[in-house]
Amino acid sequence: MCTKLFAKIIQKMCFSSLEGTKILQNAEKFVANSGIVVPLRAKNRIMHSLRFGKRLVELTSPQVMGIVNITPDSFSVHCSSCSEAEVLASVSNMLQAGADIIDVGGYSTRPGAAFVSEEEEWHRVSVALRAIRSTWKDVIISLDTFRSSIAQKAIEQYDVQIINDVSGGQWDERMYDIVSCARVPYILTHTRWITPSQESASACEDVVSEVLHFLEERLNRLHRMGVSDVIIDPGFGLGKSIEESYTLLRELDVFQVLQCPVLAGMSRKSMLFKPLGITPLEALNATTAVNMLALSHGADILRVHDVLEARQAVQLYRMTYPKD
């Protein structure tokens, strides 16, 4: 029963609640049913589903989330004015390339990015959301924001179906209330950043234990508030060293114990271009390489700037492991 993966889970998680005990029991069932001994690949991928209002979407295959950042340093929408036409052209290309979800953001949280006021963030994202929703009624839209007020307006005015919160609810205490009332899926992300402008807090000796414990505690809180659809993101690069980010990638299969879809967001990040001595614009091949590794370790969603290449990675992964 106590396989290597289960041993890793026991070692990484520090349970301090009844909910944690239940998760540990689920981990035992998961390991017993999956037959995993050596976690080189996440065998028998767990089948997840997400509810968007009355619509239930089964994640029968890894999903691709296309990034549309309405910011001056974006790799997706290259614009100075961020007009509706530019947004529509970018989104159209992503959908044609096979994007399942469009993730819109108006506040860059990369290191050194400038502060963006709430008014400016709303102006940026509302232009994009209005253009997208008026053109594609059924496309699944995710909003990348840590501000509950922005999330609430986007849900109410533009039928945003997912809230992608880089802070994991740490920077705005009302965020959990908003997603609970709206009954929308929530992307729960781990970060060490205390605020968008304060890069990192103190580190833990074991990054996997730290991230897993944070996600478990926050997931329990969300479940108690009635939020049933949660996607977890270990937060590659968010206040973590390059070495820690690769440790998370190597151990990504451990997060399946939380029984939530796992999102991997490594597209063109410093964990890729710094070790290779290249620029973010040159990091497409590196992004594709780590995306394939993430898929092999159980990732359910790839968040990327380059949809076509990610879709091709998913297609080749499915050809290699057709029963996953």
Buried (B, 14 or more C-beta within 10 A) or exposed (E): EEBEBBEBBBEBBEBEEEBBEEBBEBBBEBBEEBEBEEBEBBBBBBEBEBBBEEEEBEBEBBBBBBBBBBBEEBBBBEBEEBBBEBBBEBBEBBBEBBBBBBBBBBBBBBEEBEEBEEEEBBBBBBBBBBBBBEBBEEBBBBBBBBBBBBBBBBBEEBBBBBBBBBBBBBBBEEBBBBBBEBBBBBBBBBBBBBEBEEEBEEEBEBBBBBBBBBBBBBBBBBEEEEBEBBBBBBBBBBBBEBEBBBBBBEBBBBBBBBBBBBBBBBBBBBBBBEEEEEEBEEBBEBBBBBBBBBBBBBBBBBBBBBBBBBBBBBEEBBEEBEEB
